[in-house]
Amino acid sequence: MKKVKCPNCGKLTNWENNPFRPFCSERCKLADLSKWLNEEYSIEEEIFGSQEEGDTSP
């Protein structure tokens, strides 16, 4: 059976037949969700087409 590390606590857990995958438990799954909701994690936004200061060209 394939084992993976829980991204929250690092414990080895079964991948197959695990309703909380990739987490080892509901507790770790909710802890990760809490970090997202509290903005402890973020994804950088890449801005395209920004103009340099003083540049008036379209």
PDB file of N, CA, C, O and CB in Angstrom:
ATOM      1  N   MET A   1       0.850  -1.182   0.000  1.00  0.00           N
ATOM      2  CA  MET A   1       0.000   0.000   0.000  1.00  0.00           C
ATOM      3  C   MET A   1       0.894   1.243   0.000  1.00  0.00           C
ATOM      4  O   MET A   1       1.882   1.309   0.731  1.00  0.00           O
ATOM      5  CB  MET A   1      -0.966  -0.001   1.232  1.00  0.00           C
ATOM      6  N   LYS A   2       0.536   2.221  -0.825  1.00  0.00           N
ATOM      7  CA  LYS A   2       1.315   3.447  -0.951  1.00  0.00           C
ATOM      8  C   LYS A   2       1.160   4.309   0.304  1.00  0.00           C
ATOM      9  O   LYS A   2       0.050   4.529   0.789  1.00  0.00           O
ATOM     10  CB  LYS A   2       0.882   4.235  -2.204  1.00  0.00           C
ATOM     11  N   LYS A   3       2.286   4.788   0.814  1.00  0.00           N
ATOM     12  CA  LYS A   3       2.293   5.670   1.995  1.00  0.00           C
ATOM     13  C   LYS A   3       2.820   7.036   1.569  1.00  0.00           C
ATOM     14  O   LYS A   3       3.720   7.131   0.735  1.00  0.00           O
ATOM     15  CB  LYS A   3       3.172   5.068   3.160  1.00  0.00           C
ATOM     16  N   VAL A   4       2.255   8.086   2.145  1.00  0.00           N
ATOM     17  CA  VAL A   4       2.702   9.461   1.894  1.00  0.00           C
ATOM     18  C   VAL A   4       2.819  10.178   3.232  1.00  0.00           C
ATOM     19  O   VAL A   4       2.206   9.783   4.224  1.00  0.00           O
ATOM     20  CB  VAL A   4       1.716  10.220   0.935  1.00  0.00           C
ATOM     21  N   LYS A   5       3.619  11.240   3.238  1.00  0.00           N
ATOM     22  CA  LYS A   5       3.747  12.053   4.455  1.00  0.00           C
ATOM     23  C   LYS A   5       2.609  13.061   4.503  1.00  0.00           C
ATOM     24  O   LYS A   5       2.288  13.701   3.501  1.00  0.00           O
ATOM     25  CB  LYS A   5       5.128  12.780   4.507  1.00  0.00           C
ATOM     26  N   CYS A   6       2.019  13.192   5.648  1.00  0.00           N
ATOM     27  CA  CYS A   6       0.977  14.194   5.865  1.00  0.00           C
ATOM     28  C   CYS A   6       1.625  15.572   5.729  1.00  0.00           C
ATOM     29  O   CYS A   6       2.628  15.841   6.390  1.00  0.00           O
ATOM     30  CB  CYS A   6       0.289  14.019   7.276  1.00  0.00           C
ATOM     31  N   PRO A   7       1.069  16.458   4.879  1.00  0.00           N
ATOM     32  CA  PRO A   7       1.667  17.778   4.710  1.00  0.00           C
ATOM     33  C   PRO A   7       1.592  18.658   5.961  1.00  0.00           C
ATOM     34  O   PRO A   7       2.290  19.668   6.051  1.00  0.00           O
ATOM     35  CB  PRO A   7       1.000  18.480   3.573  1.00  0.00           C
ATOM     36  N   ASN A   8       0.762  18.286   6.907  1.00  0.00           N
ATOM     37  CA  ASN A   8       0.630  19.091   8.118  1.00  0.00           C
ATOM     38  C   ASN A   8       1.574  18.630   9.227  1.00  0.00           C
ATOM     39  O   ASN A   8       2.309  19.441   9.789  1.00  0.00           O
ATOM     40  CB  ASN A   8      -0.800  19.045   8.615  1.00  0.00           C
ATOM     41  N   CYS A   9       1.559  17.331   9.545  1.00  0.00           N
ATOM     42  CA  CYS A   9       2.357  16.849  10.684  1.00  0.00           C
ATOM     43  C   CYS A   9       3.542  15.978  10.289  1.00  0.00           C
ATOM     44  O   CYS A   9       4.423  15.727  11.111  1.00  0.00           O
ATOM     45  CB  CYS A   9       1.481  16.076  11.617  1.00  0.00           C
ATOM     46  N   GLY A  10       3.577  15.509   9.031  1.00  0.00           N
ATOM     47  CA  GLY A  10       4.689  14.704   8.559  1.00  0.00           C
ATOM     48  C   GLY A  10       4.562  13.215   8.839  1.00  0.00           C
ATOM     49  O   GLY A  10       5.454  12.447   8.478  1.00  0.00           O
ATOM     50  N   LYS A  11       3.490  12.795   9.466  1.00  0.00           N
ATOM     51  CA  LYS A  11       3.267  11.380   9.774  1.00  0.00           C
ATOM     52  C   LYS A  11       2.991  10.596   8.492  1.00  0.00           C
ATOM     53  O   LYS A  11       2.280  11.081   7.612  1.00  0.00           O
ATOM     54  CB  LYS A  11       2.091  11.217  10.768  1.00  0.00           C
ATOM     55  N   LEU A  12       3.550   9.383   8.380  1.00  0.00           N
ATOM     56  CA  LEU A  12       3.260   8.535   7.231  1.00  0.00           C
ATOM     57  C   LEU A  12       1.834   8.030   7.331  1.00  0.00           C
ATOM     58  O   LEU A  12       1.388   7.590   8.390  1.00  0.00           O
ATOM     59  CB  LEU A  12       4.254   7.354   7.143  1.00  0.00           C
ATOM     60  N   THR A  13       1.120   8.099   6.204  1.00  0.00           N
ATOM     61  CA  THR A  13      -0.275   7.682   6.188  1.00  0.00           C
ATOM     62  C   THR A  13      -0.576   6.972   4.877  1.00  0.00           C
ATOM     63  O   THR A  13       0.104   7.194   3.875  1.00  0.00           O
ATOM     64  CB  THR A  13      -1.217   8.892   6.383  1.00  0.00           C
ATOM     65  N   ASN A  14      -1.590   6.120   4.883  1.00  0.00           N
ATOM     66  CA  ASN A  14      -1.995   5.416   3.665  1.00  0.00           C
ATOM     67  C   ASN A  14      -2.630   6.386   2.685  1.00  0.00           C
ATOM     68  O   ASN A  14      -3.406   7.259   3.073  1.00  0.00           O
ATOM     69  CB  ASN A  14      -2.972   4.273   3.991  1.00  0.00           C
ATOM     70  N   TRP A  15      -2.292   6.224   1.409  1.00  0.00           N
ATOM     71  CA  TRP A  15      -2.900   7.053   0.368  1.00  0.00           C
ATOM     72  C   TRP A  15      -4.264   6.491  -0.009  1.00  0.00           C
ATOM     73  O   TRP A  15      -5.248   7.222  -0.122  1.00  0.00           O
ATOM     74  CB  TRP A  15      -1.986   7.134  -0.877  1.00  0.00           C
ATOM     75  N   GLU A  16      -4.297   5.174  -0.200  1.00  0.00           N
ATOM     76  CA  GLU A  16      -5.536   4.521  -0.634  1.00  0.00           C
ATOM     77  C   GLU A  16      -6.508   4.376   0.530  1.00  0.00           C
ATOM     78  O   GLU A  16      -6.108   4.139   1.670  1.00  0.00           O
ATOM     79  CB  GLU A  16      -5.235   3.142  -1.246  1.00  0.00           C
ATOM     80  N   ASN A  17      -7.777   4.522   0.221  1.00  0.00           N
ATOM     81  CA  ASN A  17      -8.853   4.377   1.210  1.00  0.00           C
ATOM     82  C   ASN A  17      -8.713   5.334   2.384  1.00  0.00           C
ATOM     83  O   ASN A  17      -9.148   5.022   3.493  1.00  0.00           O
ATOM     84  CB  ASN A  17      -8.890   2.960   1.726  1.00  0.00           C
ATOM     85  N   ASN A  18      -8.117   6.486   2.155  1.00  0.00           N
ATOM     86  CA  ASN A  18      -7.968   7.500   3.202  1.00  0.00           C
ATOM     87  C   ASN A  18      -8.868   8.686   2.839  1.00  0.00           C
ATOM     88  O   ASN A  18      -8.552   9.426   1.907  1.00  0.00           O
ATOM     89  CB  ASN A  18      -6.459   7.953   3.358  1.00  0.00           C
ATOM     90  N   PRO A  19      -9.967   8.881   3.544  1.00  0.00           N
ATOM     91  CA  PRO A  19     -10.892   9.960   3.199  1.00  0.00           C
ATOM     92  C   PRO A  19     -10.320  11.365   3.430  1.00  0.00           C
ATOM     93  O   PRO A  19     -10.904  12.348   2.974  1.00  0.00           O
ATOM     94  CB  PRO A  19     -12.155   9.804   3.995  1.00  0.00           C
ATOM     95  N   PHE A  20      -9.200  11.466   4.123  1.00  0.00           N
ATOM     96  CA  PHE A  20      -8.619  12.773   4.440  1.00  0.00           C
ATOM     97  C   PHE A  20      -7.375  13.074   3.609  1.00  0.00           C
ATOM     98  O   PHE A  20      -6.720  14.093   3.825  1.00  0.00           O
ATOM     99  CB  PHE A  20      -8.272  12.842   5.915  1.00  0.00           C
ATOM    100  N   ARG A  21      -7.043  12.191   2.655  1.00  0.00           N
ATOM    101  CA  ARG A  21      -5.794  12.357   1.920  1.00  0.00           C
ATOM    102  C   ARG A  21      -5.699  13.717   1.276  1.00  0.00           C
ATOM    103  O   ARG A  21      -6.714  14.231   0.806  1.00  0.00           O
ATOM    104  CB  ARG A  21      -5.656  11.288   0.869  1.00  0.00           C
ATOM    105  N   PRO A  22      -4.559  14.310   1.232  1.00  0.00           N
ATOM    106  CA  PRO A  22      -3.249  13.775   1.572  1.00  0.00           C
ATOM    107  C   PRO A  22      -2.925  13.860   3.064  1.00  0.00           C
ATOM    108  O   PRO A  22      -1.804  13.555   3.470  1.00  0.00           O
ATOM    109  CB  PRO A  22      -2.198  14.500   0.792  1.00  0.00           C
ATOM    110  N   PHE A  23      -3.884  14.267   3.874  1.00  0.00           N
ATOM    111  CA  PHE A  23      -3.657  14.401   5.314  1.00  0.00           C
ATOM    112  C   PHE A  23      -3.886  13.066   6.014  1.00  0.00           C
ATOM    113  O   PHE A  23      -4.540  12.178   5.469  1.00  0.00           O
ATOM    114  CB  PHE A  23      -4.580  15.483   5.913  1.00  0.00           C
ATOM    115  N   CYS A  24      -3.346  12.928   7.220  1.00  0.00           N
ATOM    116  CA  CYS A  24      -3.474  11.671   7.948  1.00  0.00           C
ATOM    117  C   CYS A  24      -4.797  11.581   8.707  1.00  0.00           C
ATOM    118  O   CYS A  24      -5.255  10.484   9.030  1.00  0.00           O
ATOM    119  CB  CYS A  24      -2.313  11.510   8.913  1.00  0.00           C
ATOM    120  N   SER A  25      -5.405  12.721   8.991  1.00  0.00           N
ATOM    121  CA  SER A  25      -6.630  12.709   9.792  1.00  0.00           C
ATOM    122  C   SER A  25      -7.451  13.965   9.509  1.00  0.00           C
ATOM    123  O   SER A  25      -6.990  14.907   8.864  1.00  0.00           O
ATOM    124  CB  SER A  25      -6.298  12.607  11.302  1.00  0.00           C
ATOM    125  N   GLU A  26      -8.676  13.942  10.014  1.00  0.00           N
ATOM    126  CA  GLU A  26      -9.537  15.121   9.881  1.00  0.00           C
ATOM    127  C   GLU A  26      -8.920  16.311  10.628  1.00  0.00           C
ATOM    128  O   GLU A  26      -9.030  17.454  10.184  1.00  0.00           O
ATOM    129  CB  GLU A  26     -10.964  14.819  10.421  1.00  0.00           C
ATOM    130  N   ARG A  27      -8.283  16.036  11.746  1.00  0.00           N
ATOM    131  CA  ARG A  27      -7.653  17.091  12.544  1.00  0.00           C
ATOM    132  C   ARG A  27      -6.603  17.842  11.719  1.00  0.00           C
ATOM    133  O   ARG A  27      -6.585  19.073  11.712  1.00  0.00           O
ATOM    134  CB  ARG A  27      -7.005  16.492  13.813  1.00  0.00           C
ATOM    135  N   CYS A  28      -5.726  17.099  11.021  1.00  0.00           N
ATOM    136  CA  CYS A  28      -4.693  17.740  10.205  1.00  0.00           C
ATOM    137  C   CYS A  28      -5.310  18.478   9.016  1.00  0.00           C
ATOM    138  O   CYS A  28      -4.840  19.548   8.629  1.00  0.00           O
ATOM    139  CB  CYS A  28      -3.679  16.697   9.710  1.00  0.00           C
ATOM    140  N   LYS A  29      -6.349  17.906   8.449  1.00  0.00           N
ATOM    141  CA  LYS A  29      -7.035  18.549   7.324  1.00  0.00           C
ATOM    142  C   LYS A  29      -7.628  19.894   7.761  1.00  0.00           C
ATOM    143  O   LYS A  29      -7.498  20.891   7.052  1.00  0.00           O
ATOM    144  CB  LYS A  29      -8.149  17.623   6.764  1.00  0.00           C
ATOM    145  N   LEU A  30      -8.271  19.917   8.914  1.00  0.00           N
ATOM    146  CA  LEU A  30      -8.873  21.151   9.416  1.00  0.00           C
ATOM    147  C   LEU A  30      -7.817  22.156   9.870  1.00  0.00           C
ATOM    148  O   LEU A  30      -8.020  23.364   9.748  1.00  0.00           O
ATOM    149  CB  LEU A  30      -9.820  20.840  10.567  1.00  0.00           C
ATOM    150  N   ALA A  31      -6.694  21.671  10.392  1.00  0.00           N
ATOM    151  CA  ALA A  31      -5.612  22.564  10.799  1.00  0.00           C
ATOM    152  C   ALA A  31      -5.059  23.288   9.575  1.00  0.00           C
ATOM    153  O   ALA A  31      -4.762  24.481   9.642  1.00  0.00           O
ATOM    154  CB  ALA A  31      -4.487  21.776  11.522  1.00  0.00           C
ATOM    155  N   ASP A  32      -4.921  22.573   8.458  1.00  0.00           N
ATOM    156  CA  ASP A  32      -4.433  23.174   7.219  1.00  0.00           C
ATOM    157  C   ASP A  32      -5.449  24.198   6.698  1.00  0.00           C
ATOM    158  O   ASP A  32      -5.065  25.293   6.286  1.00  0.00           O
ATOM    159  CB  ASP A  32      -4.163  22.079   6.151  1.00  0.00           C
ATOM    160  N   LEU A  33      -6.724  23.853   6.714  1.00  0.00           N
ATOM    161  CA  LEU A  33      -7.769  24.780   6.280  1.00  0.00           C
ATOM    162  C   LEU A  33      -7.746  26.043   7.133  1.00  0.00           C
ATOM    163  O   LEU A  33      -7.904  27.147   6.613  1.00  0.00           O
ATOM    164  CB  LEU A  33      -9.154  24.109   6.354  1.00  0.00           C
ATOM    165  N   SER A  34      -7.552  25.886   8.425  1.00  0.00           N
ATOM    166  CA  SER A  34      -7.491  27.033   9.330  1.00  0.00           C
ATOM    167  C   SER A  34      -6.348  27.974   8.957  1.00  0.00           C
ATOM    168  O   SER A  34      -6.501  29.193   9.023  1.00  0.00           O
ATOM    169  CB  SER A  34      -7.329  26.560  10.775  1.00  0.00           C
ATOM    170  N   LYS A  35      -5.211  27.414   8.569  1.00  0.00           N
ATOM    171  CA  LYS A  35      -4.076  28.251   8.160  1.00  0.00           C
ATOM    172  C   LYS A  35      -4.412  29.061   6.919  1.00  0.00           C
ATOM    173  O   LYS A  35      -4.038  30.230   6.819  1.00  0.00           O
ATOM    174  CB  LYS A  35      -2.838  27.388   7.898  1.00  0.00           C
ATOM    175  N   TRP A  36      -5.120  28.447   5.967  1.00  0.00           N
ATOM    176  CA  TRP A  36      -5.531  29.197   4.768  1.00  0.00           C
ATOM    177  C   TRP A  36      -6.510  30.307   5.149  1.00  0.00           C
ATOM    178  O   TRP A  36      -6.382  31.437   4.678  1.00  0.00           O
ATOM    179  CB  TRP A  36      -6.177  28.247   3.719  1.00  0.00           C
ATOM    180  N   LEU A  37      -7.484  29.990   5.998  1.00  0.00           N
ATOM    181  CA  LEU A  37      -8.498  30.974   6.376  1.00  0.00           C
ATOM    182  C   LEU A  37      -7.920  32.127   7.190  1.00  0.00           C
ATOM    183  O   LEU A  37      -8.427  33.247   7.126  1.00  0.00           O
ATOM    184  CB  LEU A  37      -9.600  30.301   7.163  1.00  0.00           C
ATOM    185  N   ASN A  38      -6.867  31.862   7.951  1.00  0.00           N
ATOM    186  CA  ASN A  38      -6.206  32.909   8.730  1.00  0.00           C
ATOM    187  C   ASN A  38      -5.107  33.619   7.946  1.00  0.00           C
ATOM    188  O   ASN A  38      -4.352  34.424   8.491  1.00  0.00           O
ATOM    189  CB  ASN A  38      -5.624  32.320   9.994  1.00  0.00           C
ATOM    190  N   GLU A  39      -5.037  33.302   6.654  1.00  0.00           N
ATOM    191  CA  GLU A  39      -4.078  33.911   5.729  1.00  0.00           C
ATOM    192  C   GLU A  39      -2.623  33.687   6.142  1.00  0.00           C
ATOM    193  O   GLU A  39      -1.761  34.533   5.903  1.00  0.00           O
ATOM    194  CB  GLU A  39      -4.346  35.393   5.621  1.00  0.00           C
ATOM    195  N   GLU A  40      -2.362  32.529   6.770  1.00  0.00           N
ATOM    196  CA  GLU A  40      -0.985  32.161   7.083  1.00  0.00           C
ATOM    197  C   GLU A  40      -0.278  31.644   5.832  1.00  0.00           C
ATOM    198  O   GLU A  40       0.950  31.673   5.750  1.00  0.00           O
ATOM    199  CB  GLU A  40      -0.948  31.099   8.200  1.00  0.00           C
ATOM    200  N   TYR A  41      -1.051  31.177   4.870  1.00  0.00           N
ATOM    201  CA  TYR A  41      -0.540  30.765   3.561  1.00  0.00           C
ATOM    202  C   TYR A  41      -1.002  31.804   2.552  1.00  0.00           C
ATOM    203  O   TYR A  41      -2.039  32.440   2.739  1.00  0.00           O
ATOM    204  CB  TYR A  41      -1.033  29.316   3.165  1.00  0.00           C
ATOM    205  N   SER A  42      -0.243  31.973   1.498  1.00  0.00           N
ATOM    206  CA  SER A  42      -0.692  32.852   0.427  1.00  0.00           C
ATOM    207  C   SER A  42      -0.056  32.411  -0.877  1.00  0.00           C
ATOM    208  O   SER A  42       0.963  31.720  -0.887  1.00  0.00           O
ATOM    209  CB  SER A  42      -0.348  34.329   0.735  1.00  0.00           C
ATOM    210  N   ILE A  43      -0.661  32.814  -1.958  1.00  0.00           N
ATOM    211  CA  ILE A  43      -0.147  32.545  -3.295  1.00  0.00           C
ATOM    212  C   ILE A  43       0.170  33.889  -3.909  1.00  0.00           C
ATOM    213  O   ILE A  43      -0.685  34.772  -3.967  1.00  0.00           O
ATOM    214  CB  ILE A  43      -1.170  31.729  -4.174  1.00  0.00           C
ATOM    215  N   GLU A  44       1.410  34.046  -4.371  1.00  0.00           N
ATOM    216  CA  GLU A  44       1.792  35.318  -4.980  1.00  0.00           C
ATOM    217  C   GLU A  44       1.094  35.491  -6.313  1.00  0.00           C
ATOM    218  O   GLU A  44       0.971  34.549  -7.095  1.00  0.00           O
ATOM    219  CB  GLU A  44       3.313  35.404  -5.162  1.00  0.00           C
ATOM    220  N   GLU A  45       0.643  36.694  -6.555  1.00  0.00           N
ATOM    221  CA  GLU A  45       0.005  37.020  -7.818  1.00  0.00           C
ATOM    222  C   GLU A  45       1.050  37.629  -8.736  1.00  0.00           C
ATOM    223  O   GLU A  45       1.718  38.600  -8.383  1.00  0.00           O
ATOM    224  CB  GLU A  45      -1.195  37.985  -7.615  1.00  0.00           C
ATOM    225  N   GLU A  46       1.179  37.043  -9.916  1.00  0.00           N
ATOM    226  CA  GLU A  46       2.126  37.563 -10.887  1.00  0.00           C
ATOM    227  C   GLU A  46       1.387  38.570 -11.761  1.00  0.00           C
ATOM    228  O   GLU A  46       0.365  38.242 -12.365  1.00  0.00           O
ATOM    229  CB  GLU A  46       2.758  36.413 -11.746  1.00  0.00           C
ATOM    230  N   ILE A  47       1.900  39.786 -11.827  1.00  0.00           N
ATOM    231  CA  ILE A  47       1.249  40.849 -12.575  1.00  0.00           C
ATOM    232  C   ILE A  47       1.958  40.999 -13.914  1.00  0.00           C
ATOM    233  O   ILE A  47       3.172  41.196 -13.973  1.00  0.00           O
ATOM    234  CB  ILE A  47       1.261  42.189 -11.779  1.00  0.00           C
ATOM    235  N   PHE A  48       1.192  40.903 -14.971  1.00  0.00           N
ATOM    236  CA  PHE A  48       1.730  41.031 -16.319  1.00  0.00           C
ATOM    237  C   PHE A  48       1.395  42.400 -16.879  1.00  0.00           C
ATOM    238  O   PHE A  48       0.350  42.974 -16.574  1.00  0.00           O
ATOM    239  CB  PHE A  48       1.184  39.925 -17.236  1.00  0.00           C
ATOM    240  N   GLY A  49       2.294  42.914 -17.702  1.00  0.00           N
ATOM    241  CA  GLY A  49       2.015  44.150 -18.419  1.00  0.00           C
ATOM    242  C   GLY A  49       2.090  45.401 -17.575  1.00  0.00           C
ATOM    243  O   GLY A  49       1.521  46.423 -17.958  1.00  0.00           O
ATOM    244  N   SER A  50       2.771  45.365 -16.437  1.00  0.00           N
ATOM    245  CA  SER A  50       2.880  46.582 -15.640  1.00  0.00           C
ATOM    246  C   SER A  50       3.813  47.546 -16.355  1.00  0.00           C
ATOM    247  O   SER A  50       4.822  47.144 -16.932  1.00  0.00           O
ATOM    248  CB  SER A  50       3.392  46.273 -14.202  1.00  0.00           C
ATOM    249  N   GLN A  51       3.465  48.806 -16.307  1.00  0.00           N
ATOM    250  CA  GLN A  51       4.264  49.832 -16.973  1.00  0.00           C
ATOM    251  C   GLN A  51       5.210  50.465 -15.969  1.00  0.00           C
ATOM    252  O   GLN A  51       4.873  50.660 -14.801  1.00  0.00           O
ATOM    253  CB  GLN A  51       3.360  50.907 -17.624  1.00  0.00           C
ATOM    254  N   GLU A  52       6.403  50.781 -16.456  1.00  0.00           N
ATOM    255  CA  GLU A  52       7.354  51.456 -15.574  1.00  0.00           C
ATOM    256  C   GLU A  52       6.911  52.898 -15.387  1.00  0.00           C
ATOM    257  O   GLU A  52       6.213  53.461 -16.231  1.00  0.00           O
ATOM    258  CB  GLU A  52       8.802  51.392 -16.147  1.00  0.00           C
ATOM    259  N   GLU A  53       7.318  53.481 -14.285  1.00  0.00           N
ATOM    260  CA  GLU A  53       6.936  54.849 -13.951  1.00  0.00           C
ATOM    261  C   GLU A  53       7.387  55.791 -15.049  1.00  0.00           C
ATOM    262  O   GLU A  53       8.536  55.732 -15.486  1.00  0.00           O
ATOM    263  CB  GLU A  53       7.534  55.272 -12.598  1.00  0.00           C
ATOM    264  N   GLY A  54       6.498  56.656 -15.498  1.00  0.00           N
ATOM    265  CA  GLY A  54       6.828  57.649 -16.524  1.00  0.00           C
ATOM    266  C   GLY A  54       6.582  57.147 -17.945  1.00  0.00           C
ATOM    267  O   GLY A  54       6.596  57.944 -18.884  1.00  0.00           O
ATOM    268  N   ASP A  55       6.361  55.864 -18.122  1.00  0.00           N
ATOM    269  CA  ASP A  55       6.107  55.304 -19.444  1.00  0.00           C
ATOM    270  C   ASP A  55       4.636  55.510 -19.788  1.00  0.00           C
ATOM    271  O   ASP A  55       3.765  55.007 -19.079  1.00  0.00           O
ATOM    272  CB  ASP A  55       6.487  53.791 -19.499  1.00  0.00           C
ATOM    273  N   THR A  56       4.348  56.230 -20.847  1.00  0.00           N
ATOM    274  CA  THR A  56       2.977  56.539 -21.213  1.00  0.00           C
ATOM    275  C   THR A  56       2.511  55.705 -22.409  1.00  0.00           C
ATOM    276  O   THR A  56       1.384  55.878 -22.871  1.00  0.00           O
ATOM    277  CB  THR A  56       2.843  58.023 -21.524  1.00  0.00           C
ATOM    278  N   SER A  57       3.355  54.806 -22.918  1.00  0.00           N
ATOM    279  CA  SER A  57       2.954  54.002 -24.067  1.00  0.00           C
ATOM    280  C   SER A  57       1.971  52.932 -23.628  1.00  0.00           C
ATOM    281  O   SER A  57       2.051  52.427 -22.509  1.00  0.00           O
ATOM    282  CB  SER A  57       4.179  53.364 -24.747  1.00  0.00           C
ATOM    283  N   PRO A  58       1.035  52.584 -24.521  1.00  0.00           N
ATOM    284  CA  PRO A  58       0.006  51.574 -24.159  1.00  0.00           C
ATOM    285  C   PRO A  58       0.537  50.199 -23.988  1.00  0.00           C
ATOM    286  O   PRO A  58      -0.221  49.277 -23.688  1.00  0.00           O
ATOM    287  CB  PRO A  58      -1.055  51.530 -25.182  1.00  0.00           C
TER     288      PRO A  58
END
